Amino acid sequence: MAEKHGGRVRGALSDISATYRPGGRGVGIIGGLTDMAAVFGTRKVITLLWTRAIGREPPSHPEDPQVHLPEALAWAAITGVAVEAVRLLAARALAGRLRHGSGGGDAA
């Protein structure tokens, strides 16, 4: 069973891996790579948008006491929601591809 928050998508990818096994372990690897790419791209886009909107780079260490609390909370909320939303969309897209890709005829 998946953890309550951060493990939702990982749990979903594990469920996909267990249910759709067209490539065995490859499903887990593809899911992990998809997750990393989604997070990396999302953070790049959010950083760019933040910089344009606020006029400075986002806090690199929001937990630092020198970063103002409202700015740290805003950055945490924006990145958290955006990253989790993109992970969810990536997991669903992967599940859909695997579901449609594994339902064909037998290869022997």
C-alpha angles and dihedrals in degrees: 000000000000124000116258101254124002093025097059095095094037087051090048090050090049090051090049090048092052095044103040112042106168091136102017110217090009090078091062092046092049090047092051093048091047090051093050093047092048093050094045094049094044094052091049092052093045091049091051093048092046092051092050094045100041099029097234139065117280117256110282091200108028091178090065109110090224090066110086112250097235090052092047092048093047092051092047093048095046096046094042095052095041096047094047092047092052091046090052092049091047092050092049092048091050091048091051093049092048093046093051094038096051099047099077132101126297117275097220 
